[in-house]
Amino acid sequence: MTTSAKPKLLTIRGLKIEGRSDETWMPIVNGIDLDLHRGEVLGLIGESGAGKSTVGLAAMGFTRDGCRISDGSVNFDGIELVDASADTKRGLLGKRIAYVAQSAAASFNPAHKIIDQHTEGPVTHDVMSKSDSEADAMKLYAKLRLPNPDEIGFRYPHQVSGGQLQRAMTAMAMSCRPDLIIFDEPTTALDVTTQIEVLAAIRNIVEEFDTAAIYITHDLAVVAQMADRIKVLLKGDEVEEADTRTMLSAPTEDYTRSLWAVRSFVRPEKPPADPKATPVVSIRNVTAAYGKVTVLHNVSFDIHAGRTVAVVGESGSGKSTTARCITGLLPPRQGTIAFDGQELPADYRKRTKDQLRQIQMIYQMADTALNPKKSIGEIIGRPVQFYGGLRGAKKRARVEELLREIELEPKKFYHRLPSELSGGQKQRVGIARALAADPKFIICDEVTSALDQLVAEGILKLLARLQDDLGLSYMFITHDLATVRAIADEVVVMKDGRVVEQGAKAEMFAPPHHPYTDLLLSSVPEMDPDWLSNLLAERGADNIGDAAVDKM
């Protein structure tokens, strides 16, 4: 039976949603219609601010603070959610309707073990006992390829990687075997090899339990593997909708075709760095550990002036740990970190203010990296005052100059809070905060992974311009090989805390590759609905999730 022949589970008609700005209600979603059948996956795509997540939340009868459903109907299996009572919604949410958020790190309670948060839903909804739910959690963890599925749930959220936590959230959403799951960018934080496993597991579980899903993403190649149909949104309006193959091969609207054409930006290739020049940052034979567990093994590479070195690898490969060693947050057990030829103290607390100033970071999740209670002017102004000693009018002028550098109008953004900015605007503020110290070297930790492709391209262009204008050097931590192609001069490939290959970008993308580099390159999704199925077949596994269970 095709999905369109199955009963309708969700019907949305004339959905209008407004958001409050000061005392005025402004339109966010403008009369969207949506149908979803049992067992069907609908992809929602569009740039930042298109209304994707807002529509996804409305499918549960929910809106964010400061928003309201002003008109329309949201009917889930005969239940009208727009005017449903709080008790009715509580009975549905978690049991029959589940949600997988983009940022698992911001969604889990850090004070409770993962397994206790997983079992809360099934126990509260009388789906199963706590012991049965724990046993079921372990099976779901195995399906989602989590390591040590029998014990990982008994860790706290901070004791697992971001990719592992995202998979744990997906397992938690599936704990009650809901009829509908809203996936809001569920693989954004995952490296390409892990993403394949999670996409395969999600697709198999959706098929196994005949679950309907709304899959929200900015990654067009990912939605091509997951969705039966695709709906394109722009500024709260529907642009077009069609089955996935038709949408990919023959979109009818210019805006959709523009989405298909993103990631055209590639920096011109630079001449090789002078091997006799002193690197801005030199990592030599660094070995580091968390407690008794060694996580970096004899890592060495250089970053020269005005150049970008991309450090790539799967979750847990040691990319971010290397960054922590460079910044002095994790003193290495062996090896040295040098800046402009001078060895840095291993512990940041022993570094001078100028040494601290010269090395700055831009973080992956701007949502959690910016203080939600401080204005944009205050956030950028703090390092201006701390490192530059500026106060009063001079401080204000420098902050406004930095806002113009990141292409945000000072009059509009100086007094805003982070909650009043889009994801791309928040990331620009993160860039300005790093620039406020007037550094020579910036670590960019997955700075575009949470952004849609149009916004991400704008951030990459901004970083490239700033590098040219200010002579900056970048270490670009990423799992996105399209980003590597766009901005990197050199590439360092890491696996299990070791450097397995490094060299100029052109050399790294030209065969022959190290087997692990080849695995990474072959794992980048393509705009072909059959790509994932073909890849799994080539690798000898039609069902990665079930293969993991068989190995238990």
Beta strands, then each sheet from edge to edge (+ up, - down):
strand 1: 8-21
strand 2: 24-37
strand 3: 41-45
strand 4: 67-76
strand 5: 79-80
strand 6: 97-100
strand 7: 180-184
strand 8: 212-216
strand 9: 229-234
strand 10: 237-243
strand 11: 281-290
strand 12: 293-303
strand 13: 308-312
strand 14: 334-339
strand 15: 342-343
strand 16: 359-362
strand 17: 441-445
strand 18: 473-477
strand 19: 490-495
strand 20: 498-504
sheet 1: 2+ 1- 4+ 5-
sheet 2: 6+ 7+ 8+ 3+ 9+ 10-
sheet 3: 12+ 11- 14+ 15-
sheet 4: 16+ 17+ 18+ 13+ 19+ 20-
end
